[in-house]
């Protein structure tokens, strides 16, 4: 599969996250003990790209925010993503994540649900710390709750349509809510802290739609060829196999179109957001390359 032509190699930046952020994030639940602590360590040590955190750090750093604020915005975003994964695996009956048994399979559904709830509360804690910082008056709690709600609505729509043939427009809508909302979250938080206009903040809806679509297209494509065990035996956990969608374009063509729209969108956004969109493209390209070689 060829890479989207709209992405120049000299625009791609590193996706490495500093070790001190990983230490900060991995210790997020230091007050939690017992089974929940073991489950969190098991989950967080299983891998993952930390893409959302990396985007958050990039955008916040370029906006001139302190490292402490960068890390708290990144941790809030990433921890909400991790919370969603725990619940997603239960609902999809996915027995494995990143090559290891899922939390619900290893520790039980109750532990997975409780851990997910704790992660959500930690996200609010991180954002409260940001709000209490001198000079920050934005109501970030509303942004967090709105993002959680949109993600949940997207997941519910995903469950309701997982075995259906749907129009591509509906697929886009679900991807934007389920997958795109947490990609847009760090942009929305940082731009709010920077006092951007409501018109500019509203563009975060387009970030969610485009990032969510690109990410889910690749994710669903990979799922069709995944060796992960689907416990129901019917692969019904795969949201929408591309062959079932009413759309004739290839995956590469679709990504080319999405990347072009992302380029146009980010011309309207502040300069400090540019690194974030480059990191996102970099991740998508790497996944395509890795899948092509497998």
C-alpha positions in Angstrom: 0.0 0.0 0.0 1.5 3.4 -1.0 1.7 6.3 1.4 -0.5 9.3 1.1 1.4 11.6 -1.3 0.4 14.8 0.5 2.8 14.0 3.4 6.3 15.1 2.7 9.0 13.2 4.6 10.7 16.4 5.8 7.4 17.3 7.6 7.4 14.2 9.8 8.7 14.7 13.3 9.7 12.3 16.1 7.1 10.5 18.2 9.5 9.9 21.1 8.2 11.0 24.5 10.7 12.0 27.2 11.3 9.5 29.9 10.4 11.9 32.6 6.9 12.2 31.2 6.6 8.4 31.1 7.6 8.3 34.8 5.1 11.0 35.6 2.3 9.2 33.7 3.1 5.7 34.9 3.0 6.9 38.4 -0.4 8.5 38.0 -2.1 6.0 40.3 0.6 5.9 43.0 -2.1 6.1 45.7 -3.9 3.0 44.3 -3.0 -0.3 45.9 -3.8 -4.0 45.6 -5.3 -5.6 42.6 -6.1 -2.2 40.9 -2.5 -1.2 41.2 -1.3 -4.4 39.7 -3.9 -4.2 36.9 -2.8 -0.7 36.1 0.9 -1.7 36.0 0.1 -4.7 33.8 -1.9 -2.5 31.4 0.5 0.4 31.1 3.5 -1.8 30.7 1.9 -3.6 27.7 3.0 -0.8 25.3 1.2 1.7 23.2 2.3 4.7 21.2 1.3 7.4 23.7 0.3 9.4 20.6 -2.3 11.5 22.2 0.1 12.5 25.0 2.8 13.3 22.5 0.4 15.5 20.5 -0.6 17.3 23.8 3.0 17.9 24.8 3.9 19.2 21.4 1.0 21.6 21.2 1.3 22.8 24.8 5.1 23.3 24.5 4.8 25.3 21.2 2.2 27.4 22.9 4.7 28.3 25.6 3.1 26.5 28.5 5.3 25.2 31.3 6.5 21.6 31.4 4.3 20.9 34.4 1.2 22.1 32.5 2.3 20.2 29.4 2.5 17.0 31.3 -0.8 17.4 33.1 -2.7 18.1 29.8 -1.0 15.1 28.2 -1.7 12.9 31.2 -5.4 13.9 31.3 -5.7 13.1 27.6 -3.8 9.9 27.6 -5.4 8.5 30.8 -8.9 9.1 29.3 -7.8 7.1 26.3 -6.5 4.3 28.5 -9.8 4.3 30.3 -11.7 3.9 27.0 -9.5 1.0 26.0 -10.4 -1.0 29.1 -14.1 -0.6 28.5 -13.8 -1.1 24.8 -12.2 -4.5 25.3 -15.1 -5.6 27.5 -17.7 -4.4 25.1 -16.0 -5.9 22.1 -15.2 -9.1 24.0 -11.6 -8.6 22.9 -9.4 -11.1 24.7 -6.1 -9.6 23.8 -4.5 -6.1 23.7 -1.0 -5.5 22.4 -0.3 -9.2 22.4 -1.3 -9.8 26.0 -4.6 -10.8 27.6 -6.8 -7.8 28.1 -7.4 -6.5 31.6 -10.9 -7.9 31.9 -9.6 -11.3 30.7 -6.6 -11.3 33.1 -8.2 -9.7 36.2 -12.0 -9.9 35.5 -14.6 -7.4 34.2 -15.1 -5.8 37.6 -11.5 -4.8 38.0 -11.4 -3.5 34.4 -14.5 -1.4 35.0 -13.3 0.0 38.4 -9.8 0.8 37.0 -11.5 2.6 34.1 -13.5 4.7 36.6 -10.4 5.6 38.6 -8.6 6.7 35.4 -11.5 9.1 34.6 -11.3 10.7 38.0 -7.6 11.1 37.6 -8.1 13.0 34.3 -10.3 15.5 36.2 -7.6 15.7 38.8 -5.0 16.6 36.3 -7.2 19.2 34.7 -8.1 20.7 38.1 -4.4 21.2 38.7 -4.1 23.1 35.4 -7.1 25.2 36.2 -5.7 26.1 39.6 -2.5 27.4 38.0 -2.0 31.1 38.1 -3.7 33.0 35.2 -5.8 30.0 33.8 -9.5 30.8 34.0 -10.9 28.5 31.4 -13.5 26.0 32.5 -11.6 22.9 31.5 -13.8 20.5 33.5 -16.6 21.2 31.0 -14.3 20.4 28.1 -13.3 17.1 29.8 -16.9 16.1 30.5 -18.0 17.0 27.0 -15.2 15.0 25.5 -16.1 12.0 27.6 -19.7 12.2 26.6 -18.9 12.4 22.9 -16.6 9.4 23.1 -19.3 7.4 24.9 -21.9 8.4 22.3 -19.5 7.3 19.6 -18.8 4.0 21.3 -22.6 3.3 21.7 -23.2 4.1 18.0 -20.3 1.7 17.2 -21.9 -1.1 19.2 -25.3 -0.5 17.5 -23.9 -0.5 14.0 -21.1 -3.1 14.3 -22.9 -5.8 12.3 -24.6 -3.4 9.8 -23.7 -2.2 6.4 -23.7 1.6 6.8 -23.3 4.7 4.6 -19.8 6.1 4.6 -21.1 9.4 6.1 -22.4 7.5 9.1 -19.0 5.8 9.4 -17.3 9.1 9.4 -19.6 10.5 12.1 -19.0 7.5 14.4 -15.2 7.6 13.9 -15.1 11.3 14.7 -17.0 10.8 18.0 -15.5 7.5 19.1 -11.8 7.9 18.0 -11.4 11.6 17.1 -12.7 13.3 20.2 -9.7 12.5 22.4 -7.3 13.5 19.6 -9.0 16.9 19.4 -9.0 17.2 23.2 -5.4 18.5 23.7 -5.9 21.0 20.9 -9.1 22.3 22.5 -7.6 22.5 26.0 -4.5 24.4 24.8 -6.3 26.7 22.5 -8.8 27.5 25.3 -5.9 28.3 27.7 -4.5 30.6 25.0 -7.7 32.5 24.7 -8.5 31.6 21.1 -11.9 32.8 19.7 -15.0 30.6 19.7 -14.7 30.4 15.9 -11.2 28.9 16.2 -12.2 26.6 19.0 -15.0 25.3 16.9 -12.5 24.0 14.4 -11.6 21.3 16.9 -14.8 19.5 15.8 -13.1 19.2 12.4 -9.9 17.9 14.0 -11.9 15.2 15.7 -13.7 14.2 12.5 -10.6 14.0 10.3 -8.2 12.5 12.8 -10.9 10.0 13.9 -11.6 8.9 10.4 -8.0 8.5 9.4 -7.1 6.6 12.6 -10.2 4.3 12.5 -9.7 3.5 8.8 -6.2 2.2 9.5 -7.4 0.5 12.8 -10.2 -1.3 11.1 -8.0 -2.3 8.2 -5.5 -3.8 10.6 -8.3 -5.6 12.6 -9.3 -7.5 9.5 -5.9 -9.2 9.4 -5.3 -9.3 13.2 -4.4 -12.6 14.9 -6.0 -11.4 18.1 -8.5 -13.9 19.6 -12.1 -12.7 19.3 -13.9 -14.6 22.0 -17.2 -14.8 20.3 -15.6 -16.5 17.3 -17.4 -14.3 14.8 -15.1 -11.3 14.6 -18.1 -9.2 15.5 -15.8 -7.0 17.6 -14.4 -5.5 14.3 -16.5 -2.3 14.0 -16.9 -2.1 10.2 -15.0 -4.2 7.7 -14.1 -1.9 4.9 -15.6 -4.3 2.3 -19.0 -3.8 4.0 -19.0 0.0 3.7 -20.8 1.7 0.8 -17.7 3.4 -0.5 -15.6 2.5 -3.6 -12.3 4.2 -2.7 -9.2 2.3 -1.6 -7.8 2.9 1.9 -4.8 4.7 0.4 -7.2 7.0 -1.6 -9.3 7.7 1.4 -6.3 8.6 3.6 -5.0 10.8 0.8 -8.2 12.7 0.8 -8.3 13.0 4.6 -4.7 14.2 4.8 -5.4 16.9 2.2 -8.3 18.1 4.3 -6.1 18.1 7.4 -3.6 20.3 5.6 -6.3 22.8 4.7 -7.8 22.8 8.2 -4.5 23.5 9.9 -3.9 26.5 7.8 -6.7 28.1 9.8 -5.2 27.1 13.1 -2.5 28.7 15.3 1.1 27.9 14.5 1.6 26.1 17.8 -0.8 23.4 16.6 1.2 22.4 13.6 3.6 19.9 15.3 0.6 18.0 16.6 -0.9 17.3 13.2 2.5 16.3 11.9 2.9 13.8 14.8 -0.5 12.3 13.9 0.4 11.9 10.2 3.6 10.3 11.2 1.8 7.7 13.3 -0.6 6.8 10.5 2.2 6.5 8.0 4.3 4.3 10.3 1.3 2.0 10.8 0.7 1.7 7.0 4.4 0.9 6.5 4.5 -1.7 9.2 1.3 -3.3 7.9 2.6 -3.4 4.4 5.7 -5.2 5.5 3.8 -7.8 7.6 
